[in-house]
Amino acid sequence: MRLTLTQRLSLVFAVLLLVCCGTSAWMQVRSNHMHELEVVQGLSRDLAQHIAHDTVLMDRNGPMPNAVRELFSQLMLVNPSVEVYLLDTGGRIVGSAAPEGRIHRERVDLAPIQRLLKGEALPILGDDPRSVDGSKVFSAAPLRVNGQLAGYLYVVLLSEEHDRFAERGATSAALNTALLSIGLVALLCLIAGLTAFGLITRPLRRLTEKVSQFDINGVPSALPASPEPLEKAASHDEIAVLDAAFRQMQARLGEQWRSLTRQDQERRELVANISHDLRTPLASLHGYLETLSLKDATLSPADRRRYLGIALDQSRKVGGLAQSLLELVRLEHGFVQPVLERFSLTDLVQDIFQKFELSAEARQIELKATFAPNVAVACADLGLIERVLTNLFDNALRHTPPGGEIELSLRPQGTFIEVTVSDTGPGIATELREGLFLRPFNIGGARRDGGLGLRIVHRILQLHGREIELIDVPGRGATFRFSLPVDEQTAEQWMTRSMNMNSMGK
């Protein structure tokens, strides 16, 4: 069975709390024991000194056995918690009142005795003669005969009787109270910790439920209004930041889902309407070719030329539409990237006028150019900008009635050159302006005149980081306006910005 995050945190916290409480209890017991030793040794530190001062236990011949035995027996009878030993100058036990076979050491280490005599901090533990490797607090005093060191009086302050009584009595009431307090505090800390973990992880559990309910393949659900931004969430805690990040991710995925849905709908609409748009000229082309094939012997030369002319005209329409589709695909899928160069817009406009001069004369349409003084050169892709002007002029020619005019004007606007192309045609109705540069077909599915051409124009200028707009000018028909940078640095900045926005949109 897998534990939840809250359960794992609670288990780890409980284990750590148990370890800390165990350590605290051990330290409390240890501290209490050391304090007891310090108190006992501090109170009886001079006990051996007083005994050595008031009683003669050695003479020139060495220890006085009777005096030693009598004194030791009296002391241990009055205070059973002490054991008295007589040591020679090397630390060897030469006298005691211990029963036969109870002493397990022949010699006591003199180093702790020297430390006690020097007055070092208590407690100081010395060898316990009745234990192989035990140590206990003690009192000690040097014994002198005629001013010469003859041995040491060594008093163990906590005897075997004391140890047996301590084992039966276990710990003191104060120590029991301290241990009980530690246990109670540990229990309260455990309850508080488990409650805190529950409160802390509650937002995380809610976020987990949201993530588990999120369906990457389904329709994104609506988010609450004004989700908390990451900057504001960062001032709270990491879980709030995580929740805000998930909300932003969900909102971004929702936007991308809606964008992809819209693009898919547009693609379906484009394919359906392009298919319809191709079917009409192809059907006409097929019909006239079939007529020429079946009635070739009966057709007059004039009818034959008329049918061939209509077939060629329909063939040019199909070819132009196919070329426009190919160009649009190349532009929208990044196969075409602008190559910046400096060129004269006035010279380019003259080339465009020469290209459409015959068509304009045939339709009795005047081409007019208006240049502001000192128009600077532009920095853009010459071939792509020529395609923009060609498409705009082609649309204007098809919409301008005989006797009308098409005007192109250039004027400087700071670090840009503003280009305006207008005609005297009927203009574009308000209901057809929505998505004018994105959808070549209106809502009803009918193809706009020059629809693909305007979409190509929009995409070319978008690659340059610029936008084209349809503006209303009194007395004019459709008027399109865009601008081009005059220096390379500005052009590169706008192109880079456009590339970044496109990559974020993807």
HUDAZI-V406207 format. One record per helix or strand of 3 or more residues. SS is the DSSP state (H for helix, E for strand). FROM is the first residue (numbers start at 0). LEN is the number of residues. If there is no record, write none. Layout:
ss->(SS & SS)
from->(FROM & FROM)
len->(LEN & LEN)
This chain:
ss->(H & H & H & E & E & H & E & E & E & H & H & H & H & H & E & H & E & E & H & E & E & H & H & E & E & H)
from->(4 & 46 & 64 & 82 & 91 & 110 & 124 & 134 & 147 & 159 & 172 & 229 & 237 & 300 & 340 & 344 & 365 & 377 & 381 & 404 & 415 & 429 & 450 & 468 & 478 & 487)
len->(39 & 8 & 14 & 5 & 5 & 7 & 3 & 11 & 9 & 10 & 41 & 4 & 57 & 32 & 3 & 18 & 6 & 3 & 18 & 9 & 8 & 3 & 13 & 3 & 7 & 18)
